[in-house]
């Protein structure tokens, strides 16, 4: 099997654009406060309605 079968369907130019995008490569501060609370699976279970 060739390695090309595992590459995403982007052209060489598109792969270069994505790699050069600084927003994708910007590190996240682990101590930063999130504006939205973390949603858990239990939150979704609470939304279910039994009929």
N, C-alpha and C positions, 0 to 999 in steps of 0.2 A: 504494500500500500504506500502511496506517496503521501508526503506531508501536506501537499496542496489540498487534499480532501478535508483536512482539519482546519483550514483557514477560513475566516468569514468571507462572504461574497462581496468584498470591497476591492476597488482598484488600488493600485499602488499609491496613486495621488490621494485617495480618500484615507488610506491607512496613515499616510504622512500627516494629513490635516488633523486627524483624531489624535495622533501622538503629540502633535505640537500644541494642542489645545490646553492652555494653562489651567482652566477650570477643572479639567479631569485630573490633573496631576497635583492639585493644591492639597497639601496635608490638612487634616482636620485636627483641631485642638481637642484633645480628649477631656479637658476640663471645661470646655465651653458649655453654657447652659442652653438647652434646646427650648425653642419657643413653644413646641407642641409636646405634650406628654407622650410617652411610649405607649403604643397600643399593643395589647396582648391578646392571645387567643381567647381568654376568658371574657374580654370585652365583647367579642363577636358572639359568644355563646349567650350573653345576656340579652342580645337583641332578638333572639329567636322567640317566636310566639307559638305556643301550643294551641292547637284548635280543637 
